Amino acid sequence: MSTERWIRLIAGIFIIVSVGLSYFQSRYWLLFTLFVGLNLFQSALTRWCLMEDILRRFGVGGQGQLRAPSDPARARP
């Protein structure tokens, strides 16, 4: 799965969970929904996304494929 699709999936999950929490717990959880929306807006304008950096650190490559630590393509000659 591509990095962009991971970001969309995570953002969608965050929004669904925060809307659910705002319904059952406190309406202040909608501030988290606003935060996610503002981050999506900011990343569209600046082409920088913190979640993309986090996913890269966890091994989601530029092509979006998860790389195993023993991947021969990552081995140094």
C-alpha positions as a Python dict, from the first residue, in 0.01 Angstrom:
ca = {
    (1, 'M'): (0, 0, 0),
    (2, 'S'): (134, 345, -84),
    (3, 'T'): (229, 601, 180),
    (4, 'E'): (-52, 828, 61),
    (5, 'R'): (-307, 552, 111),
    (6, 'W'): (-171, 478, 460),
    (7, 'I'): (-207, 846, 549),
    (8, 'R'): (-566, 853, 423),
    (9, 'L'): (-647, 535, 616),
    (10, 'I'): (-498, 667, 940),
    (11, 'A'): (-666, 1007, 903),
    (12, 'G'): (-1000, 836, 839),
    (13, 'I'): (-962, 615, 1145),
    (14, 'F'): (-869, 917, 1360),
    (15, 'I'): (-1176, 1107, 1240),
    (16, 'I'): (-1416, 815, 1293),
    (17, 'V'): (-1280, 746, 1641),
    (18, 'S'): (-1288, 1112, 1745),
    (19, 'V'): (-1645, 1159, 1620),
    (20, 'G'): (-1749, 846, 1809),
    (21, 'L'): (-1577, 967, 2124),
    (22, 'S'): (-1740, 1308, 2090),
    (23, 'Y'): (-2081, 1142, 2071),
    (24, 'F'): (-2030, 907, 2368),
    (25, 'Q'): (-1784, 1099, 2589),
    (26, 'S'): (-1734, 1470, 2533),
    (27, 'R'): (-1786, 1708, 2244),
    (28, 'Y'): (-1431, 1834, 2300),
    (29, 'W'): (-1310, 1530, 2103),
    (30, 'L'): (-1423, 1724, 1796),
    (31, 'L'): (-1114, 1939, 1850),
    (32, 'F'): (-909, 1632, 1756),
    (33, 'T'): (-1115, 1602, 1436),
    (34, 'L'): (-1038, 1967, 1366),
    (35, 'F'): (-667, 1901, 1429),
    (36, 'V'): (-664, 1615, 1177),
    (37, 'G'): (-843, 1830, 919),
    (38, 'L'): (-602, 2119, 968),
    (39, 'N'): (-306, 1883, 928),
    (40, 'L'): (-449, 1750, 602),
    (41, 'F'): (-503, 2108, 481),
    (42, 'Q'): (-151, 2214, 582),
    (43, 'S'): (10, 1911, 416),
    (44, 'A'): (-172, 1983, 91),
    (45, 'L'): (-31, 2337, 85),
    (46, 'T'): (323, 2271, 208),
    (47, 'R'): (384, 1915, 82),
    (48, 'W'): (508, 1817, 430),
    (49, 'C'): (327, 1569, 650),
    (50, 'L'): (445, 1453, 991),
    (51, 'M'): (260, 1122, 950),
    (52, 'E'): (454, 1057, 630),
    (53, 'D'): (781, 1104, 821),
    (54, 'I'): (658, 868, 1095),
    (55, 'L'): (556, 603, 842),
    (56, 'R'): (898, 624, 675),
    (57, 'R'): (1063, 558, 1011),
    (58, 'F'): (847, 246, 1045),
    (59, 'G'): (961, 120, 706),
    (60, 'V'): (692, 231, 465),
    (61, 'G'): (902, 318, 159),
    (62, 'G'): (854, 578, -111),
    (63, 'Q'): (672, 326, -324),
    (64, 'G'): (455, 243, -26),
    (65, 'Q'): (577, -113, 23),
    (66, 'L'): (669, -230, 368),
    (67, 'R'): (1035, -325, 372),
    (68, 'A'): (1158, -612, 580),
    (69, 'P'): (1490, -558, 760),
    (70, 'S'): (1639, -846, 561),
    (71, 'D'): (1532, -698, 225),
    (72, 'P'): (1824, -749, -19),
    (73, 'A'): (1743, -419, -192),
    (74, 'R'): (1841, -240, 129),
    (75, 'A'): (2164, -433, 178),
    (76, 'R'): (2484, -238, 131),
    (77, 'P'): (2734, -364, -127),
}
